[in-house]
Amino acid sequence: MAEARHTEAVWDDALAESYARETADTNRRRLRVLAPLMLCVHAAHVAFFATTGVARARLSAEVLEWRDLLALTHAVMLPLLALITVLVYTRFGARTWRWLGPATGALYLLHGAWVAGVDQLVSTNISVYVGYCFGVAVVTPLSPRVAIASYAAGAALLLGSLMRFQHDAHARLTNFPTCLTLTVFCIAFAWHLHVSRRREFGQRAIIDRQRDELSALNAGLEQRVREQVQEIVARADEVDRLNAQLQAQVRARSVELSVALARLAEKRSSNGRLTPGLVLADRFVVADLIGSGGMGAVYAGRDQTTGARVAIKVIQAGSSDQLDAMRRFIREVSAATAVAHPAVVRILHLDVSDDGMLFQAQELVEGKTLTRYLAREWRAAEAARLGAVICDALAAAHAHGVVHRDVKPDNIMLVPAAPGLKLLDFGIAKLYDAFASSGGPSTRVRTVIGTPGYMAPEQLDAIDVSDRADVYAVGVILHQLLTGRLPTDSPSGARPLEPALGYAVARCLVREPRARPSAEALGAELRAFADAHGAPPLETLAALPLDGDVPAPVTTTPARRGNTPA
């Protein structure tokens, strides 16, 4: 009942018009099938009931009159059905189809009533009319008013036919109440079918409206999503623009710093340490000391502009030679700012403090160095995935003429966010090398700085290095992950080298730099191997716990000991 009331509540002129059009279209489709068929049926009846020649002499007067009247009745239907057939296959306005169905139904009610009346010449039942009544009610949707008019006309014609053709008074009296009862029942039946069709149409209309509303809502949501995506893209473009401006500012600042360093060369800091709470460049707030070494120290800090945590590297010149090294470092950093890769730590600022210390602010990365993962047994696919990401970062740097020179596990930070690692300390090894050899003419002897096991032969020979030195270091790291040892260590107790990657590692470790692959080519090769062998994303490895882990922040620049630069 509530559903019916809801249907009635939304029934308006537009819905009534739509229902009328659908009913007319339903009648038209049915008549397209039934009209030609009934045309054939009526033609067959004419041929069957037409009586000529000798057959007429053998029939009684009543039977002969019955057959002639039926033949005439069906003959009259032939042109009417032909006209209906033409109409249903011809293009007319919508109003034509609205009256054609009900008119055809009324025509057949009258036809059935007349045939049932003619049958009274040879019979006393009106079963033919009963069939016509129910057939019209089911096949032709009639509105209540049309049903009342049509069935009343059919009943009147049937009663008149009974009076005309049925000579038995008892049979007439028997059929009169049957005819009236049948008429009332068929009107009620047609009315019920009409209400059911109307309710079903109303429910479908509600569903269609709700679907349209839902489609409109979805369209609105899609539009909002598109707008939000466009806004995000616009903001991302703005961030990229700001980053480009930042990089340009860092490069421009490097020129100014060269002049500033010359003025501050004679100004020394008593201990090279920063006090927590100190603000550098009116932007970066110094926090706790993270690590220190021969060149200076590394502090955690906060960027007051963005609120992000940063790492602040402080380098102090103690001599004119070290001052020259700092100038070269400024040029290195200026070039490194052009490297935009998610696996390369982003440099935010480069400046000189009031007391003559060079400091660099960069994003603070929390994770674990690769050194802590060397003890685990690496699958070949995992090692290939790690090497591919390192090579991607190096290829981005090499494309801008930047060579890392100190690729080793301590400078590779595994992080739980894509792409899974951060490559640290571009240019630091070169700066530290200059610092270590700047003690004066008597001490300027070439010293091996860093971890010799990861250095290319040309680095150990004090030859100017190219980007292939970084590729050599990647080969060493892959060899160590796959065998558990450095290439220069004793092979006793080592794991066998994975054959599938052995050739790639061997090409990285050749002595001649030009014979080594580029970082880009090696990265593509390693990535294809990792994908083919189902290696997981690298960031999933950083999320794995290690034995003896103690939760503690790990920064972009680990504390260094001995000859390892800070």
TAJOLIN-V466660 format. One record per residue. N is the residue number from 1. RES is the residue in one small letter. PSI is psi in degrees with one decimal (NA if undefined). OMEGA is omega in radians with two decimals (* if undefined). Layout:
n = {N	N}
res = {RES	RES}
psi = {PSI	PSI}
omega = {OMEGA	OMEGA}
This chain:
n = {1	2	3	4	5	6	7	8	9	10	11	12	13	14	15	16	17	18	19	20	21	22	23	24	25	26	27	28	29	30	31	32	33	34	35	36	37	38	39	40	41	42	43	44	45	46	47	48	49	50	51	52	53	54	55	56	57	58	59	60	61	62	63	64	65	66	67	68	69	70	71	72	73	74	75	76	77	78	79	80	81	82	83	84	85	86	87	88	89	90	91	92	93	94	95	96	97	98	99	100	101	102	103	104	105	106	107	108	109	110	111	112	113	114	115	116	117	118	119	120	121	122	123	124	125	126	127	128	129	130	131	132	133	134	135	136	137	138	139	140	141	142	143	144	145	146	147	148	149	150	151	152	153	154	155	156	157	158	159	160	161	162	163	164	165	166	167	168	169	170	171	172	173	174	175	176	177	178	179	180	181	182	183	184	185	186	187	188	189	190	191	192	193	194	195	196	197	198	199	200	201	202	203	204	205	206	207	208	209	210	211	212	213	214	215	216	217	218	219	220	221	222	223	224	225	226	227	228	229	230	231	232	233	234	235	236	237	238	239	240	241	242	243	244	245	246	247	248	249	250	251	252	253	254	255	256	257	258	259	260	261	262	263	264	265	266	267	268	269	270	271	272	273	274	275	276	277	278	279	280	281	282	283	284	285	286	287	288	289	290	291	292	293	294	295	296	297	298	299	300	301	302	303	304	305	306	307	308	309	310	311	312	313	314	315	316	317	318	319	320	321	322	323	324	325	326	327	328	329	330	331	332	333	334	335	336	337	338	339	340	341	342	343	344	345	346	347	348	349	350	351	352	353	354	355	356	357	358	359	360	361	362	363	364	365	366	367	368	369	370	371	372	373	374	375	376	377	378	379	380	381	382	383	384	385	386	387	388	389	390	391	392	393	394	395	396	397	398	399	400	401	402	403	404	405	406	407	408	409	410	411	412	413	414	415	416	417	418	419	420	421	422	423	424	425	426	427	428	429	430	431	432	433	434	435	436	437	438	439	440	441	442	443	444	445	446	447	448	449	450	451	452	453	454	455	456	457	458	459	460	461	462	463	464	465	466	467	468	469	470	471	472	473	474	475	476	477	478	479	480	481	482	483	484	485	486	487	488	489	490	491	492	493	494	495	496	497	498	499	500	501	502	503	504	505	506	507	508	509	510	511	512	513	514	515	516	517	518	519	520	521	522	523	524	525	526	527	528	529	530	531	532	533	534	535	536	537	538	539	540	541	542	543	544	545	546	547	548	549	550	551	552	553	554	555	556	557	558	559	560	561	562	563	564	565	566}
res = {m	a	e	a	r	h	t	e	a	v	w	d	d	a	l	a	e	s	y	a	r	e	t	a	d	t	n	r	r	r	l	r	v	l	a	p	l	m	l	c	v	h	a	a	h	v	a	f	f	a	t	t	g	v	a	r	a	r	l	s	a	e	v	l	e	w	r	d	l	l	a	l	t	h	a	v	m	l	p	l	l	a	l	i	t	v	l	v	y	t	r	f	g	a	r	t	w	r	w	l	g	p	a	t	g	a	l	y	l	l	h	g	a	w	v	a	g	v	d	q	l	v	s	t	n	i	s	v	y	v	g	y	c	f	g	v	a	v	v	t	p	l	s	p	r	v	a	i	a	s	y	a	a	g	a	a	l	l	l	g	s	l	m	r	f	q	h	d	a	h	a	r	l	t	n	f	p	t	c	l	t	l	t	v	f	c	i	a	f	a	w	h	l	h	v	s	r	r	r	e	f	g	q	r	a	i	i	d	r	q	r	d	e	l	s	a	l	n	a	g	l	e	q	r	v	r	e	q	v	q	e	i	v	a	r	a	d	e	v	d	r	l	n	a	q	l	q	a	q	v	r	a	r	s	v	e	l	s	v	a	l	a	r	l	a	e	k	r	s	s	n	g	r	l	t	p	g	l	v	l	a	d	r	f	v	v	a	d	l	i	g	s	g	g	m	g	a	v	y	a	g	r	d	q	t	t	g	a	r	v	a	i	k	v	i	q	a	g	s	s	d	q	l	d	a	m	r	r	f	i	r	e	v	s	a	a	t	a	v	a	h	p	a	v	v	r	i	l	h	l	d	v	s	d	d	g	m	l	f	q	a	q	e	l	v	e	g	k	t	l	t	r	y	l	a	r	e	w	r	a	a	e	a	a	r	l	g	a	v	i	c	d	a	l	a	a	a	h	a	h	g	v	v	h	r	d	v	k	p	d	n	i	m	l	v	p	a	a	p	g	l	k	l	l	d	f	g	i	a	k	l	y	d	a	f	a	s	s	g	g	p	s	t	r	v	r	t	v	i	g	t	p	g	y	m	a	p	e	q	l	d	a	i	d	v	s	d	r	a	d	v	y	a	v	g	v	i	l	h	q	l	l	t	g	r	l	p	t	d	s	p	s	g	a	r	p	l	e	p	a	l	g	y	a	v	a	r	c	l	v	r	e	p	r	a	r	p	s	a	e	a	l	g	a	e	l	r	a	f	a	d	a	h	g	a	p	p	l	e	t	l	a	a	l	p	l	d	g	d	v	p	a	p	v	t	t	t	p	a	r	r	g	n	t	p	a}
psi = {-42.9	-36.2	-40.7	-44.0	-37.6	-39.5	-44.6	-34.0	-31.8	1.1	112.6	-174.4	-40.0	-40.4	-39.4	-41.4	-41.1	-39.1	-41.1	-41.3	-40.9	-41.3	-44.2	-40.5	-37.1	-46.5	-40.5	-45.0	-39.9	-39.6	-29.2	-29.9	-45.6	-35.5	-50.5	-35.7	-46.4	-28.4	-42.3	-39.2	-44.8	-38.1	-40.2	-38.7	-40.4	-44.7	-33.5	-42.9	-14.8	128.2	125.5	164.9	-139.0	-29.9	-30.7	-30.9	-24.1	-12.9	149.9	166.4	-40.0	-45.2	-40.1	-42.0	-39.3	-46.1	-40.3	-41.1	-40.6	-41.2	-43.2	-40.8	-46.8	-31.0	-37.5	-33.3	-23.8	-53.7	-33.2	-44.1	-34.8	-41.2	-43.1	-41.0	-43.1	-42.0	-41.8	-17.5	12.8	146.7	117.5	173.5	166.0	-33.1	-29.2	-42.7	-24.6	-37.2	-18.0	-42.0	-54.8	-37.1	-40.9	-41.0	-44.8	-38.5	-43.1	-28.0	-43.8	-40.8	-44.7	-39.2	-41.8	-42.2	-42.1	-36.7	-42.5	-35.6	-18.0	-13.9	-28.6	-3.9	172.5	-1.2	163.6	33.8	-29.9	-42.4	-35.4	-44.4	-42.1	-41.5	-49.2	-35.0	-44.2	-40.5	-37.9	-43.3	-40.3	110.6	121.3	138.9	159.9	-43.4	-43.6	-38.3	-44.2	-46.5	-43.6	-47.1	-33.8	-41.1	-41.3	-42.0	-41.3	-42.7	-39.1	-43.1	-41.9	-38.8	-37.6	-42.7	-31.8	-41.9	-19.7	112.8	-13.9	114.1	-37.4	-41.4	-38.8	-46.4	-32.9	-38.8	-23.6	-56.2	-33.7	-42.2	-44.4	-43.7	-44.2	-39.9	-47.2	-43.4	-44.0	-35.7	-43.4	-39.5	-45.1	-38.7	-44.7	-44.7	-39.1	-45.3	-39.9	-44.3	-40.6	-42.0	-43.9	-39.5	-41.4	-40.3	-40.5	-36.9	-39.9	-44.0	-42.5	-42.1	-42.6	-38.2	-40.0	-42.1	-40.9	-40.1	-41.7	-40.6	-43.6	-40.3	-40.6	-41.6	-42.2	-39.5	-42.8	-40.4	-42.9	-41.3	-41.5	-39.3	-43.1	-38.4	-41.3	-43.7	-41.3	-41.5	-38.7	-40.2	-38.4	-40.3	-43.3	-39.8	-43.0	-38.7	-40.9	-40.5	-40.5	-45.4	-41.6	-39.4	-39.1	-42.5	-40.7	-37.4	-27.5	-34.3	-44.1	-36.0	-33.0	-40.1	-42.9	-37.9	-36.9	-39.0	-30.7	9.4	-35.5	-9.3	122.1	150.2	143.0	-42.6	-1.5	16.1	151.1	148.3	130.0	136.8	-14.9	139.2	122.2	135.2	27.5	27.6	-43.6	122.2	123.4	136.1	-135.4	152.6	132.2	-45.5	164.1	161.2	-162.4	-27.2	-22.7	-141.5	166.7	129.9	149.0	154.4	-176.9	136.2	112.4	-21.1	-43.4	-16.2	0.2	152.4	143.4	164.1	133.1	113.4	128.9	126.5	131.3	129.5	131.7	-2.3	170.0	-34.3	-40.4	-31.3	-42.2	-39.0	-37.4	-37.0	-42.0	-36.9	-38.8	-41.6	-39.0	-47.5	-38.7	-41.5	-37.5	-27.0	-20.2	-11.0	111.0	97.5	137.8	-17.1	4.8	130.0	132.2	127.4	129.4	-33.1	150.9	127.7	178.2	131.9	171.2	-24.4	21.3	15.2	129.9	129.7	149.2	127.7	132.4	168.4	142.5	122.1	131.1	123.8	-154.6	137.2	155.6	-25.3	-36.5	-13.2	0.8	-27.0	-24.2	155.4	117.1	132.0	154.5	-40.7	-37.4	-44.3	-39.3	-39.1	-44.8	-48.2	-36.3	-42.0	-42.1	-44.5	-37.0	-44.3	-43.0	-38.9	-38.1	-38.4	-43.7	-32.2	-22.1	15.0	16.8	124.0	132.6	-50.1	-10.6	48.6	116.2	165.7	-34.7	-23.4	13.9	114.7	119.0	130.1	154.9	10.8	149.7	143.1	10.6	-10.6	163.3	131.7	123.7	162.6	52.3	128.3	-11.0	-39.9	-41.1	-40.3	-45.4	-36.1	-44.0	-38.8	-41.3	-25.3	16.5	21.6	-2.8	173.1	-34.5	-16.4	2.4	64.2	136.9	123.4	135.9	119.0	141.9	-144.5	103.8	-30.0	-22.6	1.5	143.0	155.8	-37.7	-28.2	-42.8	-26.7	8.6	33.7	144.8	134.0	156.0	-174.2	-18.9	-16.3	-37.7	-38.2	-39.6	-43.9	-37.4	-40.1	-40.6	-44.9	-44.3	-43.0	-41.6	-40.2	-37.6	-29.8	-16.5	11.3	163.8	155.8	-27.2	-8.0	165.8	138.1	-3.5	129.6	5.2	152.9	147.4	146.9	133.1	118.5	-37.5	-31.1	-4.9	-40.3	-42.6	-42.0	-41.1	-38.0	-31.2	-26.9	8.1	153.5	-36.3	117.0	-38.6	-18.3	-9.8	151.6	160.9	162.0	-37.2	-46.2	-43.2	-41.0	-42.5	-40.8	-45.2	-39.1	-42.3	-41.0	-45.1	-42.6	-41.4	-27.7	15.1	34.6	137.1	164.6	146.2	-31.5	-21.2	-27.5	-37.8	-23.6	-9.8	135.9	150.1	151.6	130.2	15.1	135.6	119.1	122.4	143.9	140.0	131.3	176.4	-21.2	98.9	154.1	139.6	153.5	158.8	-128.1	8.5	127.2	154.4	NA}
omega = {3.13	3.12	3.12	3.11	3.13	3.11	3.14	-3.08	-3.11	-3.11	-3.14	-3.09	-3.13	3.13	3.10	3.10	3.12	3.10	3.12	3.12	3.13	3.12	3.12	3.13	3.09	3.12	-3.13	3.14	-3.14	3.14	3.09	3.11	-2.99	-3.06	3.09	3.13	3.14	3.06	3.10	-3.14	3.13	3.09	3.11	3.11	3.11	-3.14	-3.10	-3.04	3.12	-3.07	-3.13	3.01	-3.05	-3.09	-3.12	-3.11	-3.10	-3.08	3.08	-3.09	-3.13	-3.12	-3.14	3.10	3.13	-3.12	-3.13	3.14	3.10	3.10	3.12	-3.14	-3.14	3.10	3.10	-3.12	-3.08	3.14	3.12	3.11	3.09	3.11	3.11	3.12	3.11	-3.08	-3.08	3.09	3.14	3.14	3.04	3.08	-3.10	-3.11	3.11	-3.12	-3.11	-3.13	-3.07	3.13	3.10	3.14	3.11	3.10	3.11	3.11	-3.11	3.03	3.09	3.11	-3.14	3.12	-3.14	3.13	3.11	3.10	3.11	3.12	3.14	3.08	-3.08	-3.08	3.12	-3.10	-3.13	-3.09	3.12	-3.12	3.10	3.12	3.11	-3.11	-3.11	3.11	3.12	-3.12	-3.09	-3.02	-3.04	3.08	-3.13	3.03	-3.13	-3.12	3.12	3.13	3.14	-3.12	-3.07	-3.12	3.08	3.11	3.12	3.13	3.12	3.12	3.13	3.13	3.09	3.13	3.09	3.13	-3.08	-2.97	-3.13	-3.09	-3.14	-3.10	3.13	3.12	3.11	-3.14	3.14	-3.05	-3.12	-3.13	3.09	3.14	-3.14	3.12	3.13	-3.12	-3.14	-3.12	-3.11	3.07	3.11	-3.14	3.11	3.11	3.12	3.11	3.13	-3.14	-3.14	3.12	-3.12	3.13	3.13	3.11	3.12	3.12	3.09	3.12	3.10	3.14	3.13	3.13	3.12	3.10	3.10	3.11	3.12	3.11	3.11	3.12	3.12	3.12	3.10	3.12	3.12	3.12	3.12	3.12	3.11	3.13	3.14	3.10	3.11	3.12	3.12	3.13	3.12	3.12	3.10	3.08	3.12	3.11	3.11	3.13	3.13	3.09	3.11	3.09	3.13	3.13	3.12	3.13	3.12	3.13	3.11	-3.13	-3.12	3.10	3.14	-3.09	3.11	3.09	-3.12	3.13	3.12	-3.14	-3.04	-3.05	-3.08	-3.07	-3.04	3.02	-3.05	-3.10	3.10	-3.12	3.11	3.14	3.08	-3.10	3.11	3.13	3.13	3.10	-3.14	-3.04	-2.98	-3.14	-3.12	3.09	-3.03	3.03	3.13	-3.11	3.14	-3.12	-3.06	-3.08	-3.04	-3.05	3.10	-3.13	2.90	-3.12	-3.13	3.09	-3.12	-3.13	-3.07	-3.08	-3.09	3.06	-3.10	2.98	-3.11	3.10	-3.12	-3.13	-3.07	3.11	3.11	-3.14	3.13	3.11	3.10	3.07	3.07	3.11	3.11	3.08	3.11	3.11	3.10	3.11	3.10	-3.12	3.11	3.09	-3.09	-3.14	3.12	-3.12	3.13	3.13	-3.08	3.13	3.12	3.14	-3.07	3.10	-3.06	-3.02	3.08	-3.04	3.08	3.12	-3.10	-3.10	2.99	3.12	3.05	3.10	3.14	3.09	3.14	-3.12	3.13	-3.09	3.10	-3.13	3.14	3.11	3.13	3.13	-3.11	-3.11	-3.07	-3.07	-3.12	3.10	-3.10	2.96	-3.10	-3.12	3.12	3.12	3.11	3.13	3.10	-3.13	-3.14	-3.14	3.10	-3.12	3.10	3.13	3.14	3.13	3.09	3.12	-3.13	3.14	3.11	3.11	-3.11	3.08	-3.07	3.09	-3.08	3.10	-3.13	-3.08	-3.14	-3.12	3.09	-3.09	3.06	-3.09	-3.08	3.11	-3.14	0.09	3.02	3.11	3.01	3.10	-2.97	2.86	2.98	3.07	-3.08	-3.10	3.14	3.12	-3.11	3.08	3.12	3.13	-3.06	-3.08	-3.06	-3.10	3.13	-3.08	-3.10	-3.09	-3.09	3.06	-3.10	3.14	3.09	-3.07	3.11	-3.13	-3.02	-3.10	-3.11	-3.08	3.10	3.14	-3.11	3.06	3.13	-3.14	3.11	3.08	3.10	-3.02	3.05	-3.14	-3.13	3.05	3.08	3.12	3.08	-3.14	3.09	3.09	3.11	-3.12	3.12	3.11	-3.12	-3.14	-3.04	-3.08	-3.09	-3.14	3.02	3.14	-3.09	-3.11	3.09	-3.12	-3.10	3.11	-3.10	3.03	3.10	-3.14	3.13	-3.05	-3.05	3.14	-3.07	-3.13	3.13	3.12	-3.12	3.13	3.11	-2.98	3.11	-3.06	-3.09	-3.07	-3.08	3.13	3.13	3.09	3.02	3.12	-3.13	-3.14	3.12	3.12	3.12	3.13	3.14	3.13	3.12	3.11	-3.12	3.13	-3.11	-3.10	3.00	3.12	3.12	3.05	-3.06	-3.08	3.10	3.13	-3.13	-3.14	-3.13	3.11	3.08	3.11	3.10	3.13	3.01	-3.10	3.11	3.13	3.08	-2.99	-3.11	-3.12	-3.14	3.06	-3.09	-3.14	3.07	-3.10	-3.11	-3.07	3.09	*}
